[in-house]
Amino acid sequence: MTDTSRATAPQRHTKPSGPREERGTWREAGLGFTGIGHYYPRTVVHNEGDVTLDGRTFPAEAAESLGVRSRHVADDEETLEYMAVRAGQAALAKAGREAEEMDLVVLANWTDRQWIPEIGPAVAHSIGARRALAFDVCGACTGFVHAIQTASALLTAHPGWRRALIIAGDRFSRRARPATRSRLVFGDAAGAVVLEKGREGHGGLIDSVLDCDATEADNVAARPPEGWLRPRPELIGLAVRSSLQVAEHLLERNGMAASDIDWLVPHPGNNDIHAGVRDGLGLPTRKFLTNFAERGNTGCASIPIALSEFSESGVLKTGDTVLSTAVGSGWYYGGLVYQL
């Protein structure tokens, strides 16, 4: 007898042949970043000379080729909630806002996810955002893009909602498989932005895009029980192609050229990915901005911590037009165009 109790295999669907017909999703929404903040763990690990980790010694050339000179590693007290609270408080202070003024708190994170409860409500409670709807999103290393897009949609849909605190944090060092080169690259951090509707005198969020290709999901994965990241060799080429697709999509549908961008602030991966994206867009090196060498790959926190750090140092200035791209397991690929 034929067993009909098992579900039939799902049909594979062909992805759309071209980008969705959307233009400047948020151009008329009046949304802008009014405050940006970050938190770096206290412990800084330097990749100087030969580095020995987990009983394996990496020669100095290995660290140099990866492009990371140092990275932050969270201690046991510096939980995801601990880092997110401090990054959120820094962003609120820069925006000149109180936590009780927030309508939303959105936390992006993939390294410390748990069944229930979500971490976002605990962060909102610790900060004092008592009337905010708080929740978590994932999207792996595209988490910041996912959180911005989700918050923008909710602020736009609700006429009475005006402010969101978006926090992206990962303890990426805990997802590095012992005795692998990843231990030289993965770092911990949290970054945050305050996104407001209708506050004049601040730059605007122009557009966002987030897509996925499930056929490429296993190019990088972190599964139980250890949760260590396991990338495939094809990941680098895929990351470059996906990043370029996002960048070209955003620029084209907003009538912009790469020369109209003051800065590309991407989610960083490694030196090969950086070179592929930069060269593919024809951008001069001076317009490619990351803190990868000093902070490593910090997962979904990478874009907001760079925005915060380089705004504080004066490299990024009010009115600058920025393009940010990100890729992550899923396979997700997305990006943002905005003015500071």
N, C-alpha and C positions, 0 to 999 in steps of 0.2 A: 504494500500500500504506500502511496506517495504521502510524505509528511508535508502537510500544508500549513502547519503551525508556525513555521519559520517565516520571518518577513523576507520578501524578495529583496535582492540587492538594489540599492538606490541607483537611479539613472544619473549618469554624468551629464551635466548641462554645459553646453558650449558658452564660453564667456562672450559678452558683447564685443562686436568687432571694433568699436570705437568708444571714446569717452561719452559720458552722459551729456546731454545738451543742457548744461547749467553754466551760468556766468556770474561771477562775483557774488557768491551766495550771501555774504554778509555786508556787501558794500553799502547798502542803504539801511542797514540795521542799527547803525549808530553805536556799535560795540567797540570798546577799546581797552587796552591794558593800562591801568592806572597805578599799579604797584607791582614790583617784581622782587622776590627774595629767594634766599637759598640757605641751606645748612650743610656743612661738611663735617663728618665725624672727626673726633679729636686725633685719632691715630693716623699718621701719614707714613706710608711705606715707600721707600725709594728703591728704584731699580738701578743701582750703581754697581758697576763692575760685574763680577760673577755673582749670580743670585741663587741661593739654595733654598728650595721650598719642598716640603714633604719628602725630604731625602733625595731630591733630584736637583742637580746643579745646572743652571742655565748660563751659558757664556754671555759676556757683555754684549756680543753682537746680536744675540737673540732679542734682548730687550730693546736694543737700538733699532732693529728692523721692525719691531712692533710699534714703535713710536711713543711708548709710554715711559716717562721718566719717574713718575710718582703717582700714587693713588691713595685715597682715604679708605680706611677699613673700620666699620662700626664695631664698638665693643658690645658687651652683653646688655649694658644699660641703654645703648642707642638703638632701640627697637625702631621698627618702621613708624609706629605712632609717634615716638619721641622725635624723630627727624622731621616728620611731616608737620607736627605742631610748630616746631621752631622755624621751619621754612615759611609756613603760613603766617606766623606772627610777623616775620620780617617783611613779607609782601603787604600785609595790612598796614604796618607802620609806614612803608613807602607810599602807600595810597592815601594815608591820612584818614583811614577808616577804622571803625570799631567792629569787632567780630559780630556783635548783635545786629549790625546793618546788613549782614549777608543773607541773601535768600537761598543760596545754594552753596554747598561744600562738596566738591567732586574730587575724589582721591584716585589717582592712577597708580597702579602697582601690580607687579606680577611675581616678584620674588618671595613675598611673604603672605600669599593668599591663604585663607582659612575657610572652613565650611561656613560657620556662622558664629558670632555676628560678623558683619563686615567691619572693616577698620575705620571707614569714613565717619560713621556716627561717633565713635570714640574720639576721633580727632576733633570733630566739631564741638563736642562736649568739653574737651580739654581747652580749646581755644576760647570758648564762650559764645559760640554761634548758636544760640538757643532756639532761634526761630527758623534756622536753615534746614532745608531738605538735604540730607547728607547720604552719600552712597559711594561705592567703589566702581571703577571700571578697570578693564585689563587692556587687551590689545598688545601685550608684550611691550616691545620697545617703541611702538607707536602710541603708547598710552597717553602721552601728553596731547597729541593731536586728537585722539578719541575723546578725551575729557573736554578739550576746548570746543570741539564740534558739538558734543552733547550739551554742555552748558549754554552755548550760543543758541541752540535750538530751543531750550527751555526758557531762556530769558526772552527770546523773541515771541514764543507762543503765549507767555503769560504777561499781559499788559502791566500788571502791578509789580512784577519782579524786575529788579534793577541791577543786582550785584551778585557775583559769584566768586568764590575763592576756589581756584583750581590748584591742586597740589599733585606733584608727580614725584614719587620716591621709590627707590629700589636699594636693597642690600645685595647688590650683584655679586660681591665677593663670595657670598655663601652659595652661589650657584655654579662656581668654578670647580670642575672635577679635579681632585688632588693630583699633583705631579704633572699637570698639563700647562701649556703656555697661557691658557686662559687666566691662570693665577697671576700672571704678570700684567694683565690688562684690565680685569674687572674691578671696579671701585664702587663705593657706596656714597649716596648723596640724596638730597631732596631739594626740589625747586618749586616755587609757587608764583602764581600771578593772581591779581585781582582783576576781574573782567567786569566792566560796568557798561550800562546802557544809557546813552544820552548825556554823558558828562563832557562838556565842551572843553576844548583846549588840549585834548589828548588824541594821539594817533588812533587809527581805526583798524579793526580786523576786516580785511578785504574778502578773503576767500579761504575755504578749507576743502579738502578732499580726503576720503578714507575708503579704500577698496581692499578686497581680499581675493586670493587665488588659492583655494583649498588644495588644488593639485600639487602645490609646492609647500604644503604645511610642514612636511617632515624634513625639510632642509635644515631646520634647527628646532630642537625640542628639549624639554626638561620634564621628565616623567618620574613618578614615584618608583621606588621608595626614596632614592637619594635626592632627586630633583636637580641633578647636575646638568648643565647645558651641554648638548651634544650636537655641534654643527657638522654639516657635511662639507666636503671640499667645494661643492658647487655653489656654496652660499655667497662667496665674494662676487661672482659674476651676476648672480641673481639680484643681490643687493644693489649693485651698480645699475643694472637695467631697470629695476623697479624705481630707484631714486630718480633716474633720468626721466622715466615715464611720468612720474608725479610732477617733477619740475616743469617739464615741457607742457603738460596738461594745464597746470595752473597758469603758467605764463600765457599760453595760447588763448585760453578762454577768457582772459582778462585783458587781451590786447596789449600785452607787455612783451618785452624782449629781455634777455639776460642782462643787457646793459642798463636796464631800468632799475635793477636791483642794487642796492647799496651793499648788502651783505647776504651771503648764504650761511645760515647758522643751522647745520644739520644735526641729526642724531649720528654721532660718529661710530665707526666700526673698527677700521684699522687703516693703515697707510695706503694699502692698495685700493680700498673702497673710496677713500678720500680723493686719491688721484684720478680714479675713473670717473667720479661724479664731476669733479672740478674741470677736468679736461673735456668731458662730454658736453658740458654747458659752455665751454670756451671762456670760463671765468678766470681773471687774473688771480694769482695766489693771494694778493692783498685783500680780496673780497671774500675769501673763504675763512670762516671764523669758528674755531672750536677751542675748548680748553682740554682736549683729549690728552695732550702730552703731560699735563699736570694732574689731571683728575681721572684719566682712564675712561673706559666705557662704563657709564653709570646708568645704563638702561633707559627707562622712560624719563628719568630726571635730567638727561643730558642737555636737552634744549633749554628748559627754563633756568638751569644753573648757569649756563653760558650767557643767557640774556641778562641775568642778574649780575654776574661777575663783571661782564664787559660794560654794562651800564654804569656800575659803580666806579669803574676805572676810567670812564669817559670815552672809551673806544666807540661804544654805541651811543648815539645822540638822538634827542627828540626830533622826530620827523624823518628818521632813516626808514627806508623801505627794506624789509627783510623777507627772505624766503627760507622756510624751514622744511626739510624733508625727513622722513623717518620710515624705517622698515622693521618688521618684526614677525616672529613666528605666528603662523596662522593660515597662510602667509599674508600679512597685512602690509600695505604700503600707503602712505598718505603724506599730507603736508599742509602748510599754512602760508598765506601771504598777508602781511600786515605792516602798518606803520607804527613806529614807537611814539 
